[in-house]
Amino acid sequence: QVQLVESGGGLVQPGGSLRLSCTASGSIFSINAMAWYRQAPGKQRDVVATITRGGSTNYVDSVKGRFTISADNAKNTMYLQMNSLKPEDTAVYYCNFKLRTHLGPRTYWGQGTQVTVSS
């Protein structure tokens, strides 16, 4: 069994910062890729940022220059540093891990953490 646990969400004023974390535990052979997604009320879940095992990153245009995705592979942990937050960043944020496990390649999701940007 593999479990992803997220932390770090909350309420922040516009212009503020938050740091999200997501840690995977269980029977993991390797991490192939990781990503952060977000889902605002009434909208579909969209990718925000991705990072490969080798550290290559990509971001959706709306967060470029404000968000930074990183990972500590030794700790099976991924981070999302969010700066200069805007009200439109309000959403539930989900982590996504593509893993190699004893069952073969699998994709897992975190439970989601609420980020609210409001004055």
N, C-alpha and C positions, 0 to 999 in steps of 0.2 A: 504494500500500500504506500502511496505517496500523498503527502498533504502539503498544501501551500498555505502559509499564514501571513496575512498582510497587517501592517500597522502604519500609523502616522497621519491618518486623515484628521479633519477637524474643520473648525470655522476660523476664517482668517479675513482680514480686511483687504480691500483692493490694494495692490502693491506689495502685499506681504509675501511670505515664503512658507513652504511646507516641504517636508521630506518624507516620502513614502518608502517603506521597506517591504520586501516579500521574501520569505525563507521557505525553501523546500526541504522536506524531511522524508525519510523512508528508504525504500530500496531503489536507489538511484545509481546507475552505472556512469552516466555522464549527462551534462546539459548541452544540448545542441544550440538552442536559441531561446531568448527571453523577450518579453514585450510587456508594455503597459497599454491597456485599453481604457476607455471611459465611455460611460453611458449617461447622458443627460435625460431628464424626465421627458417621456414621449418620443425619444429619439433612439436610433439604433446604436449598438455598441461599435465604436470606431477605434482603430489603433491610434495611439499617441506617439509611441517611440518603440524602437526595437534595438536589440543588441545581440550580436552573435557570440559564440564561444570565444572567438578570436578578438572580440572587442569592437568590431565594426558597428557603428550606430547609424540610425536613421530617425528622422523626426517628421511629423506632420507639420506643414508650413506654419500653422497657427501657433505653434509652441517653440519654433526655432529661435534660439537666442535667449529663451527664458527657462526652458526645462533642460535638465541633463540626466540622461540615463547612464547607470553604471552597474557593475556587478563585481562580486567577490566570489569567484568560482569555488575557492576552497571552503567557503562557508555556505555555498548553495544559496546565496542571497543576492537580490537585485534591489536597486534603489532608483528613486525618481526624485531629484531635487527640482522643486518648482519655485521659481522666483518671479517677481513682478506679476503676481496672480491677478487675473481679471474676473469679473463676474461670470463671463462666458466660459470660464474653466470649471464652473460648478458642475459636478457630476459624481457618480459612483465610479471609482477607479478600480480596475481589475488587473491583477498580474497574470501572466500566461507563460508557462514554461513548456518547451518542447524537450522531452527527456528521452534517454535510452534507459530502459529498465529491464528487469529480468523477463518481462512480458514482451519486450521489443520496444519500438518507438511509441511514445504516448504523449498526448498533450493534456496539461492540467491547468486548472483555473483556481485563483484565489477566491476568497469569499466576498471580496469587494470592500472598499472603504470609502466613506462619504467625504468629499471635499466640497465645502461651501465657501464661496468668496462673496462677502457682503459687508456693507458698512452698517 
